[in-house]
């Protein structure tokens, strides 16, 4: 057993050690300890001030670069897209403030922006799967499309006339409420790149939206704007339309959202599933029917959980759709214009600074297309 004397010795040892520490701390070691702590604090303060200076300098440099790029942007993009027709498509969560400067850049390049389409979360929300299937069944049915109420675009084109001709079953989508299409075909007969992990209905929806918005330049004069089809997607709660849509486009730009992180991990979508395969399928479907598609987003969209990361990781889509991770900046606007030109000439690339990219931006070509 441990007797009382052991406890007494232990207590005396503790108090002796405490007393020695107090004596040394208040005596011979006082100056050394205080000087060491003071020196460490001063060093940390200096390092923090230096980091703040570096941050402020870097931010000022970035702001000045943006100002410079904006001032020369009309010269950089001038004549790059003469006569092209571009539709802007925003994905849920995309920065709407990026739309106006991008529209101006496209206009400076000689293109016409045919309209802005806002994709809704219902496009990929698992809770809306039955509603999407019903919408696909109705819109892919030639009879329903031909008899849908016609609306008129700003160009004065009747939608029903286009729907009656383009709604013939040239896509691979069925007319039942349970589409089983894995790799849809556009109205022009070009198969869209398959996307791993996409919902079966996503490809069919992408084909329907592509029929409503885009066509190839060689077919542009023969195409009418299928306003009834677009209106059907809007009424189904799958898309929104900002302003007027002035007919079909030859290329499309998809604006991707940033990736919001919590504790260094991407957040799950509100619906509890990854929507990015659906967005990749949308880009592939639009590309298959048009002269090209560019997906542009902020740097985070090219990281884990982002739309650009998903597209770049799928070889079939990455070979067809161009991606840009400098969205929302003047540099991103210039890059988008140059990437669209490259797409219209048959090229493709991944541009920006995040991960493995081809270059910061495409090479600027001459002002006249050949």
C-alpha positions as CSV (number, residue, x, y, z in Angstrom):
1,X,0.0,0.0,0.0
2,X,1.0,3.6,-0.5
3,X,1.4,5.1,2.9
4,X,1.0,8.7,4.1
5,X,4.7,9.4,3.9
6,X,4.6,8.8,0.1
7,X,1.8,11.3,-0.3
8,X,3.7,13.8,1.8
9,X,6.9,13.5,-0.2
10,X,4.9,13.9,-3.5
11,X,3.2,17.0,-2.3
12,X,6.4,18.5,-1.0
13,X,8.1,17.8,-4.4
14,X,5.3,19.5,-6.3
15,X,5.4,22.6,-4.1
16,X,9.2,22.7,-4.4
17,X,9.1,22.5,-8.2
18,X,6.5,25.3,-8.2
19,X,8.6,27.4,-5.9
20,X,11.7,26.9,-8.0
21,X,9.8,27.9,-11.1
22,X,8.5,31.1,-9.6
23,X,11.9,32.0,-8.3
24,X,13.6,31.4,-11.6
25,X,10.9,33.1,-13.6
26,X,10.9,36.2,-11.4
27,X,14.7,36.2,-11.1
28,X,17.5,35.1,-13.5
29,X,15.2,33.8,-16.3
30,X,12.7,36.7,-16.2
31,X,14.6,38.8,-18.7
32,X,15.4,35.9,-21.1
33,X,11.8,34.6,-21.2
34,X,10.3,38.1,-21.6
35,X,12.8,39.0,-24.4
36,X,12.1,35.8,-26.2
37,X,8.3,36.2,-26.1
38,X,8.6,39.9,-27.1
39,X,10.9,39.0,-30.0
40,X,8.5,36.3,-31.3
41,X,5.5,38.6,-31.1
42,X,7.4,41.4,-33.0
43,X,8.4,38.9,-35.7
44,X,4.9,37.6,-36.1
45,X,3.6,41.2,-36.4
46,X,6.1,42.0,-39.0
47,X,5.3,38.9,-41.0
48,X,1.6,39.7,-40.9
49,X,2.2,43.2,-42.0
50,X,4.4,42.0,-44.9
51,X,1.7,39.5,-46.0
52,X,-1.0,42.2,-45.9
53,X,1.2,44.4,-48.1
54,X,1.8,41.6,-50.5
55,X,-1.9,40.9,-50.6
56,X,-2.8,44.5,-51.2
57,X,-0.1,44.8,-53.9
58,X,-1.4,41.7,-55.7
59,X,-5.0,42.9,-55.5
60,X,-4.0,46.3,-56.9
61,X,-2.0,44.6,-59.7
62,X,-5.0,42.4,-60.6
63,X,-7.3,45.4,-60.6
64,X,-5.0,47.3,-62.9
65,X,-4.7,44.3,-65.2
66,X,-8.4,44.1,-65.4
67,X,-8.7,47.8,-66.1
68,X,-6.1,47.6,-68.9
69,X,-7.7,44.5,-70.4
70,X,-11.1,46.2,-70.4
71,X,-9.6,49.2,-72.2
72,X,-8.0,47.2,-75.0
73,X,-10.8,44.5,-75.1
74,X,-12.6,46.0,-78.2
75,X,-9.3,45.8,-80.1
76,X,-8.5,42.3,-79.0
77,X,-11.9,40.9,-79.9
78,X,-12.8,43.1,-82.9
79,X,-13.8,41.1,-86.0
80,X,-13.4,37.7,-84.3
81,X,-17.1,36.7,-84.6
82,X,-18.5,38.5,-87.6
83,X,-22.1,37.5,-88.2
84,X,-22.1,34.8,-85.5
85,X,-25.2,34.4,-83.3
86,X,-24.6,33.5,-79.7
87,X,-27.1,32.4,-77.0
88,X,-26.1,32.8,-73.4
89,X,-27.2,30.1,-71.0
90,X,-26.8,30.5,-67.2
91,X,-26.7,27.5,-65.0
92,X,-28.2,27.7,-61.4
93,X,-25.9,29.7,-59.2
94,X,-24.0,31.4,-62.0
95,X,-23.0,35.0,-61.5
96,X,-25.5,37.2,-63.4
97,X,-23.2,40.2,-63.1
98,X,-20.9,38.5,-65.6
99,X,-23.6,38.5,-68.3
100,X,-23.5,42.2,-69.2
101,X,-19.7,42.6,-69.8
102,X,-19.6,39.3,-71.7
103,X,-22.5,40.4,-73.9
104,X,-20.6,43.6,-74.6
105,X,-17.5,41.6,-75.5
106,X,-19.4,39.4,-77.9
107,X,-21.0,42.5,-79.5
108,X,-17.6,44.1,-79.9
109,X,-16.5,40.9,-81.7
110,X,-19.2,41.4,-84.3
111,X,-21.6,38.7,-82.9
112,X,-25.3,39.0,-82.1
113,X,-26.5,37.8,-78.7
114,X,-29.9,36.1,-79.5
115,X,-31.0,35.9,-75.8
116,X,-30.4,34.7,-72.3
117,X,-31.8,31.4,-71.0
118,X,-31.6,30.6,-67.3
119,X,-31.6,26.9,-66.5
120,X,-33.6,26.1,-63.3
121,X,-32.6,23.6,-60.6
122,X,-35.5,21.5,-61.6
123,X,-33.4,20.4,-64.6
124,X,-31.4,18.1,-62.4
125,X,-33.3,17.9,-59.1
126,X,-34.1,14.2,-58.4
127,X,-37.3,15.3,-56.7
128,X,-38.5,16.7,-60.0
129,X,-37.7,13.5,-62.0
130,X,-41.4,12.6,-62.7
131,X,-42.1,16.2,-63.8
132,X,-39.2,16.2,-66.2
133,X,-40.2,12.8,-67.7
134,X,-43.7,14.2,-68.2
135,X,-42.4,17.3,-69.9
136,X,-40.1,15.2,-72.1
137,X,-43.0,13.0,-73.1
138,X,-45.2,16.0,-74.0
139,X,-42.5,18.0,-75.8
140,X,-41.0,15.1,-77.7
141,X,-44.4,14.1,-79.0
142,X,-44.7,15.4,-82.6
143,X,-48.5,15.9,-82.2
144,X,-48.1,17.9,-79.0
145,X,-45.3,20.0,-80.5
146,X,-47.2,20.7,-83.7
147,X,-50.4,21.7,-81.9
148,X,-48.7,23.7,-79.1
149,X,-49.8,27.4,-78.9
150,X,-47.4,29.4,-81.0
151,X,-45.6,32.4,-79.6
152,X,-43.7,35.0,-81.6
153,X,-40.1,35.9,-81.1
154,X,-38.8,39.5,-81.4
155,X,-37.9,38.5,-85.0
156,X,-41.6,37.8,-85.6
157,X,-41.1,34.1,-86.3
158,X,-44.0,31.7,-85.5
159,X,-42.9,29.0,-83.2
160,X,-45.5,26.4,-84.2
161,X,-44.2,26.3,-87.8
162,X,-40.7,25.4,-86.6
163,X,-42.0,22.9,-84.1
164,X,-44.1,21.1,-86.6
165,X,-41.1,20.4,-88.8
166,X,-38.3,19.9,-86.2
167,X,-40.4,17.8,-83.8
168,X,-40.4,14.8,-86.1
169,X,-38.7,11.9,-84.2
170,X,-35.2,12.5,-85.4
171,X,-34.0,12.4,-81.8
172,X,-33.5,9.1,-80.0
173,X,-35.9,10.2,-77.2
174,X,-39.1,8.1,-76.8
175,X,-42.5,9.7,-76.4
176,X,-43.4,7.8,-73.2
177,X,-43.1,9.2,-69.7
178,X,-40.0,7.1,-69.0
179,X,-37.3,8.1,-71.5
180,X,-34.5,5.6,-71.8
181,X,-32.2,7.5,-74.1
182,X,-28.5,7.1,-73.2
183,X,-27.0,9.0,-76.1
184,X,-29.5,11.3,-77.8
185,X,-29.2,12.4,-81.4
186,X,-29.8,16.0,-82.4
187,X,-32.3,17.0,-85.1
188,X,-29.4,17.3,-87.5
189,X,-28.5,13.6,-86.9
190,X,-25.3,14.2,-84.9
191,X,-25.0,12.1,-81.8
192,X,-24.2,14.1,-78.6
193,X,-21.1,13.0,-76.6
194,X,-22.2,10.6,-73.8
195,X,-21.7,11.8,-70.2
196,X,-20.9,9.3,-67.4
197,X,-23.3,9.6,-64.5
198,X,-26.0,11.7,-66.4
199,X,-29.7,11.2,-65.7
200,X,-31.3,9.3,-68.6
201,X,-33.7,12.2,-69.1
202,X,-30.9,14.8,-69.2
203,X,-29.7,13.9,-72.7
204,X,-33.3,14.2,-74.1
205,X,-33.9,17.5,-72.4
206,X,-30.6,18.8,-73.8
207,X,-31.6,17.8,-77.3
208,X,-35.0,19.6,-76.9
209,X,-33.3,22.8,-75.7
210,X,-30.8,22.5,-78.5
211,X,-33.6,22.3,-81.0
212,X,-35.1,25.4,-79.5
213,X,-32.0,27.5,-79.4
214,X,-29.2,26.6,-81.8
215,X,-28.4,25.3,-85.3
216,X,-25.3,25.2,-87.6
217,X,-24.4,28.3,-89.6
218,X,-25.0,26.4,-92.9
219,X,-28.6,25.7,-91.8
220,X,-29.3,29.1,-90.3
221,X,-31.4,30.6,-93.1
222,X,-33.6,27.5,-93.2
223,X,-34.2,27.5,-89.4
224,X,-37.2,29.1,-87.7
225,X,-37.2,29.9,-84.0
226,X,-39.3,27.1,-82.3
227,X,-40.8,29.4,-79.7
228,X,-43.4,26.8,-78.7
229,X,-40.8,24.3,-77.7
230,X,-38.9,26.9,-75.6
231,X,-42.1,28.0,-74.1
232,X,-43.0,24.4,-73.2
233,X,-39.7,24.1,-71.3
234,X,-40.4,27.4,-69.6
235,X,-43.9,26.4,-68.5
236,X,-42.5,23.1,-67.2
237,X,-40.3,25.1,-64.8
238,X,-37.1,23.9,-66.4
239,X,-35.8,27.2,-67.9
240,X,-36.4,30.9,-67.6
241,X,-36.1,33.5,-70.3
242,X,-34.5,36.9,-69.7
243,X,-35.7,39.4,-72.3
244,X,-36.4,38.3,-75.8
245,X,-35.0,35.4,-77.8
246,X,-34.5,36.7,-81.3
247,X,-34.2,33.4,-83.2
248,X,-31.8,30.5,-83.3
249,X,-28.0,30.9,-82.5
250,X,-25.0,29.3,-84.1
251,X,-23.0,28.9,-80.9
252,X,-23.7,28.8,-77.2
253,X,-22.0,30.0,-74.0
254,X,-22.8,28.3,-70.7
255,X,-22.1,30.3,-67.6
256,X,-21.1,28.0,-64.7
257,X,-21.5,28.7,-61.0
258,X,-18.7,28.7,-58.5
259,X,-18.1,25.9,-56.0
260,X,-19.0,26.8,-52.4
261,X,-16.9,24.9,-49.9
262,X,-17.3,24.2,-46.2
263,X,-14.4,22.9,-44.2
264,X,-12.4,22.5,-47.4
265,X,-15.0,20.3,-49.0
266,X,-17.5,21.0,-51.8
267,X,-21.0,21.4,-50.5
268,X,-23.6,18.9,-51.7
269,X,-26.4,20.3,-53.8
270,X,-29.7,21.2,-52.2
271,X,-31.2,18.1,-53.8
272,X,-28.5,15.9,-52.3
273,X,-27.0,14.8,-55.7
274,X,-24.3,16.0,-58.1
275,X,-25.9,18.1,-60.8
276,X,-22.7,18.5,-62.8
277,X,-23.2,15.4,-65.1
278,X,-26.5,17.0,-66.1
279,X,-24.8,20.3,-67.0
280,X,-22.1,18.4,-68.9
281,X,-24.8,16.6,-70.9
282,X,-26.5,19.9,-71.6
283,X,-23.2,21.3,-73.0
284,X,-22.7,18.2,-75.1
285,X,-26.3,18.3,-76.5
286,X,-26.0,21.9,-77.5
287,X,-22.6,21.3,-79.1
288,X,-23.8,18.4,-81.2
289,X,-26.4,20.7,-83.0
290,X,-24.4,23.9,-83.1
291,X,-21.1,25.3,-84.4
292,X,-19.7,25.2,-80.9
293,X,-20.2,25.5,-77.2
294,X,-18.0,27.2,-74.6
295,X,-18.5,26.7,-70.8
296,X,-17.1,29.5,-68.7
297,X,-16.9,29.9,-65.0
298,X,-14.8,31.1,-62.1
299,X,-11.6,29.3,-61.0
300,X,-13.5,27.2,-58.4
301,X,-15.7,25.7,-61.0
302,X,-12.6,23.9,-62.3
303,X,-12.0,22.3,-58.9
304,X,-13.6,19.2,-57.3
305,X,-17.4,19.5,-57.5
306,X,-17.4,22.1,-60.3
307,X,-18.9,22.0,-63.8
308,X,-15.6,22.6,-65.6
309,X,-13.9,19.9,-63.6
310,X,-16.6,17.4,-64.6
311,X,-16.4,18.3,-68.3
312,X,-12.6,18.2,-68.3
313,X,-12.6,14.8,-66.7
314,X,-14.8,13.3,-69.3
315,X,-12.8,12.8,-72.5
316,X,-15.7,12.5,-74.9
317,X,-17.1,15.9,-73.8
318,X,-13.8,17.6,-73.4
319,X,-13.0,16.8,-77.0
320,X,-16.1,18.7,-78.1
321,X,-16.7,21.5,-75.6
322,X,-14.3,24.3,-74.7
323,X,-13.9,25.3,-71.1
324,X,-12.6,28.5,-69.5
325,X,-11.9,29.0,-65.7
326,X,-11.3,32.8,-65.8
327,X,-15.0,33.7,-66.0
328,X,-16.2,36.9,-64.6
329,X,-13.1,38.8,-65.5
330,X,-12.1,40.9,-68.6
331,X,-9.6,38.2,-69.5
332,X,-12.3,35.6,-69.3
333,X,-14.5,37.6,-71.7
334,X,-11.6,37.9,-74.2
335,X,-10.9,34.2,-73.8
336,X,-14.6,33.3,-74.4
337,X,-14.6,35.3,-77.7
338,X,-11.5,33.6,-78.9
339,X,-12.7,30.1,-77.8
340,X,-16.0,30.6,-79.7
341,X,-14.1,31.5,-82.9
342,X,-11.9,28.5,-82.4
343,X,-15.0,26.3,-81.9
344,X,-16.7,27.7,-85.1
345,X,-13.5,26.7,-87.0
346,X,-13.5,23.2,-85.6
347,X,-11.1,23.6,-82.7
348,X,-11.5,22.9,-79.0
349,X,-9.5,23.6,-75.8
350,X,-9.3,24.0,-72.1
351,X,-8.2,27.5,-71.0
352,X,-7.3,29.3,-67.8
353,X,-5.0,28.5,-64.9
354,X,-6.6,25.7,-62.8
355,X,-5.4,22.2,-63.2
356,X,-4.2,20.8,-66.6
357,X,-5.2,23.3,-69.3
358,X,-4.0,23.9,-72.9
359,X,-3.1,27.5,-72.4
360,X,-4.3,30.7,-70.6
361,X,-6.3,31.6,-73.7
362,X,-6.5,30.6,-77.4
363,X,-4.2,32.3,-80.0
364,X,-5.8,35.3,-81.5
365,X,-6.5,34.7,-85.2
366,X,-6.8,37.2,-88.1
367,X,-10.0,39.3,-88.2
368,X,-11.4,37.5,-91.2
369,X,-12.7,34.0,-91.1
370,X,-11.8,31.6,-93.9
